[in-house]
């Protein structure tokens, strides 16, 4: 049994067919909201960064560097993670994760968090925003506990770590903790990397075997465990501000094993299948990110390059790959990428490349490369929202629940 088997189970109970289709399973509203937010938030941040927001509006909107960091991780990414885990949890356990009214309430809470972070006083924004992850994790924990799905408990634990990191971030911005606001953001990104590494370890070889005829991905559970352990150890070392002589070897070893496993998964044989190469290439950004962090620990490059490789290349790349695949599969459509999907995948990878190059100093004085990265990001997520909105807001084509 794989960690993330997202095919339809044999049977389901409950009035799943009632109400608007948007509220029938977690991926539907959360993917749509996350994509729309991602498409709008980065241009808004660029407008503030370049001083294009002026006058009274600049004083009303709480758009700054801390807002940008927070909203990409605890806003956009958190929504996708919750929507994905609700959909996967439904398949793991045979029990409904939040649907209809309960799902809508959680989405409203998430939306209130985005508005609060933009407009509300700091304390109110902190409370409203922080509540989302704990309240979203609880029903997932309940269905796993009720069905004895112990194998996936750790994913709820990782959501708890993200909630803790979010709480630390708000404590810092409120002046209650004397730490850099980047610290909890980095920790949360690393938690998401571990989450996507664990899930990717189980699904990427399976999807490759099923979607690229003739491939025989080689999977070694022991090697996978060692790789995940090294990623976790390197992440802990970074969060703990370990010296370069300790962190750098851990990070480089973790990166090497990621690349070794990708080679064994026959990544190069997926180049003709967009729904597969987006996953392999995005997974490879994990290795790139840890190499750059090792160089940053040795003060050779900026840590921003490493974390943008992880956040844009790996996290956003896998988000785009899984949002398209999950939506197609769970709305009863063929698992086949068309022109729109290929454009989305190329744009998000270009966004990652340009953002890392900009962080490495390969940019013009006017920040042209950074602007290209932001434009690619916004168009990629905006295109997903436009193309996939009808899929997400209509019933499954095959009449199945979800």
N, C-alpha and C positions, 0 to 999 in steps of 0.2 A: 504493500500500500504506500503510495507516495504521500509526501507531506501536503501537497496541494493538488488533489485530484478534483478538477472542476467540471467534470461531466455530470449530467443529470442523474440522480439516483432513481431507483425503480419507482418509488411512489412518494407522495406527499399528502399531508392532510391540511385542512383549513381552507377558509374562503379566500384563497389567493387571487381569485379572478375578480374580486370586488374592488371598487374604487378605481381611481386613475392609475394607469400602468406605471407612471413615474414613481409611485410609492410601493411598488410590488417587491422590490429587492434593493439592497443598499447601494449597489454600484450605480443605479440609475440617477438619483438626484445628486449624489456626491461627486460623481465623475463630471456631470454637467456643470455643477457649481464651481468645482475646482478648475475646470478648463476655462470658464468665463472669467474667473477671478485671476488666474495666471495671465490670461491675455490682456487684462486691464491693469493689473498691479505693477508689472514691470515697466510699461510705458509711463505710468504715474510716477514711479520712482525715478526714471530717467528725466522726466520733466522737472522734478525737484532737484535732482543732482546737477542738471545743467542750468538751473535758475530760470526755467521757463514758467514756473508758477510764481506769480508776483501779487502784490497788493494784499487785500484782505483774505483772499483764499489761502495764501501761504501761511497766515497766522491761525487759520481754522483747522486745516488738515495736519495731522500728526505724521507727516511723511518725512522720515529721516532714515539714516543708515540702520538704526536699530529696528525701526518698523519694517524696512525691506527685508532684513535678515529673518526677523521673526515670522513675517507673513508668508514667506516662501516655504518655511519649514513647518511651522505650527498652524498655518492657514491652509495653503494649497496642498502640500504633501500630506498633512494629517488627514484631510478630507478624503484623499485618494486611498490612503492606507485603511481608513475605517470602512469606506465603501467596498474595497477589495476584500477585507477580512470578513465583513458581513456576508458577502456573496460566497466566499470560500467556506465560512463557518456553516452556512446553510447546507452545503454539500457534504462537509465532514461529518455532521452530526445528525442529519435528517430532521433537525428542528429549525423552526423559523427564527432567524435573527429579526431585529425590529423591521416591521413593515407598516404601511398605511400611517395611522396617526402617530404612533411612536417614532417611526422613521422621520416623518415630517417635523415632529417636535425637535429632534436632534439636528436636523438640517437648519431649522429656524435658529436654534442656539448657535450653531456654527456661523450663520449669517450675522447674527447679533454680535458675535465676537469680532467679525471683520469690520462691522460698522463702529463698534466700540473702540477698537484699536486705531481707527482713523479719526474719530471725532470725540470720544468720551473722555472725561477726566481719568487720569492714570489709575487710580484705585478701582473705579468702576470697570474700566477696561480690563484690568488684571483679573478681577473676579469673574466677569462674564466670559472672557476668553479661556481662563484656566479650567472652568467647569466642563468644557466639551469633552476632553479626552477621558477623564474618569467616568463620566456618565455614558460615554460611548463604549468604553471597555467593559462595563458591568454586564450588560446583556450578552455580550460575547462570552464572557466568563461563565455566566449562568448556563448557557446551552452546552458549553463544553463540560462543565461540571456535572450536569444532569445526565449526560450521555457517556461520561467516563472517557472523554477524548483528551487524555492526559498528554498525548504526544504533542499537542499544539498549545498547551498551557503557556509555554515560554513566549509565544507571540503576544498574549495578553500581558505578560510580564514586561515585554518590550514597550507596549503601549503605556504601562505604568512608569517606565523609565522616561519616556517622552513627556509624560505629565509632570514628573518630578523636574526635568530639565526646564520645562515651561514655567513651573513655579519659581525656580531659581532665577530665570530670566526676569520675571516680574519683580522679584525681590531686589534684584540689582537695579532695575530702572526706577524703582521706588526709593532707592537709597538705603535699603535695609541690609544689603550685602556689599562689601567693598571688593567686587570682582569685575573683570572686563565683561561686558555683555556678550562678547563673542564666545566666551567659554561655554555657556549652556547651549548656544546654537551649534557650536562644533560638536558637543556631546550628543545632541539630538540627531545631527546628520550622521554621526558614526553609528548611533543606534539603528537608524533607518538602513544604513549600509549593511549592518549585520543581519537585519531582517530580510532585506532583499537578497543578500548572499545565501541565507538559509533556504529561502523559497526558490531562488534561482537554481540552487544546487539540485533540487528535486524536479523542477519542471522543465528547465531548459534542455537537458538530455532527452527527456520524454517527448517534448514537443518536437525536438530535432528528429528523433527516430520516427515519429508519426508524420511529420510534415515534409521531410526531405528524403524521398525514396532512395534507398541504397546506402544510407548512412547507418553507421553502427557506433554511436557514441559509447565511449568506454567510461564506466562509472566504478570508482573504487570507494566504498563507504569510509574506509579507514583514512584514505587521502583526503576525502571531503571533510571529515571531522578535524583532521590536523589543520587543513586550510582555514576552516571556520574558527578554530581555536586561535590560530595566529592572527587572524583579523581582529578577533575580540581582544587578544592580548595587546596588539599594537594600538587599538582604540583606547584601551584602559591606560596604556602608557602615555598616550598623547594627552588625555584628559587629566592625568596626574602630573603633567609637565615633567615627564621623565627626561633625563639627560640624553643628548644625541647619541652617545655611545650605546645606550640601551634601546632607545626608540628606533633609530635608523635600521639596525639589523632586523628587528622584528617587522618593520614596515616593508623592507625589501624582500624578506622571506615570504611574507603574506602575499605581496604582489607577484612573486615568482610562482607561487602555487596557484594563484588565480589564473595566470597565463598558461600554466601547465595543464590545468583542468580544461580550459577552453580548447587547447590543442587536442586533448583527448576526446572532447565533445565534437570534434570535427567542425569547428566554427567556419573554416574557409569553404566548406561544402554547402553552406547555407546562403551564399551570396545571391542566388537566384530566387530566394524566398524571403521577401521583405519582412513578413511577420516573424521570421526566425533571425535574420541578420540584425534586426534592431535589438533583439535581446542579447545576442552574443556581443555585439559591439558595445552596447551599454554596459554589459557586465565587464568588458575589458577596461572600461573607464575606472573601475574599482582599482585595478592594478596601477593605472596611470596616476590616480589620486594618491595612492600610498607611496609611490616612487617620489612624487612631487613633495609630499609631506616629509619624507626622509631627507630630501634635499633642503627643505625649509628648516628642519631641525638642525642641519649643519650650516644654516644661515647662507645658503647659496641661492635660494629663490624665496618669494613671498609665500606664506602659508595660504594666502588667498587663492593662489593657483591650484593648490592641492584640494582645497575644499570646494572650489567651483568645478573641478574635475569630478568630484564625488557628487555634488549637488545638481549640476546641470547635465554633465555627461552620463553619469550612472543613474542617479535618482530620477531625473526628469526623463532620461531616455527610456528607462525601464517602465516608468509611469506611462509614457506614451505608448510603448509596446503593449503593456498589459491592459491599458484602457481600451485600445482598439480591439485586442483579441478577446477580452472578457465581454465587451459589448456585442461583438459579432456572435460569439458562441452562445451567450445567454439571452440573445434576442432571436435565436433560431436561424441566423444567417450563416452563409458559408464562411469558413475561415480562410478568406482570400483577400489580400490587399489589392486595392485598386489604385488609380492615379492619386487620389486624395491622400491615401495612407502613405504612399511612397513620398509624396511631397512633405507631409508631416514629419516622417522619419528623417529625411535628409535635412530639413530645416532645424530640427532639434539637435542633430549632431553638429551642424554648422554653428549653431548657437553656442554649444559647449566648446568647440574648438576656438572660436573667436573670443569667448570669455576667458579661457585659460591663457590664450596668447596675450590678451590685454593685461591680465594679472601678471604675466611674465615680463611686461614692459614693452612688448612688441606692438605698440599702438602709436598713433599720431598724437600731436599735441591737442588736437580737437577731440580725441577719443572716438575716432571713426570706427575702429574695430569693435569697441564696446557698444556703440550704437547699432552696428550690424548684428551683433549678438542679441541685443534686446529686440530688434525687429524680427529676427528669425524666430525667437522664442514666442513673441506675441502672435505672429502669423500662424505658427504651428498649433498653438493651443486654441486660437480663434477658429482655425479651420476645423479642428476636432469638434468644437462646440457647434459650428454651423452644420457640418456634415452629419454628426452623430445625434444631434438633438431629436430628429424624428425617430431614430432607433430607440433612444432612451425613453421617449415619452409615448411610445405605442406598444401594444401587446406583442408578445412573441409571435413570430410568423408560423411556428409549428404548434401553437396551442398549448404548450407546456407551461407549468407554473414558473413564476419568476420575472 
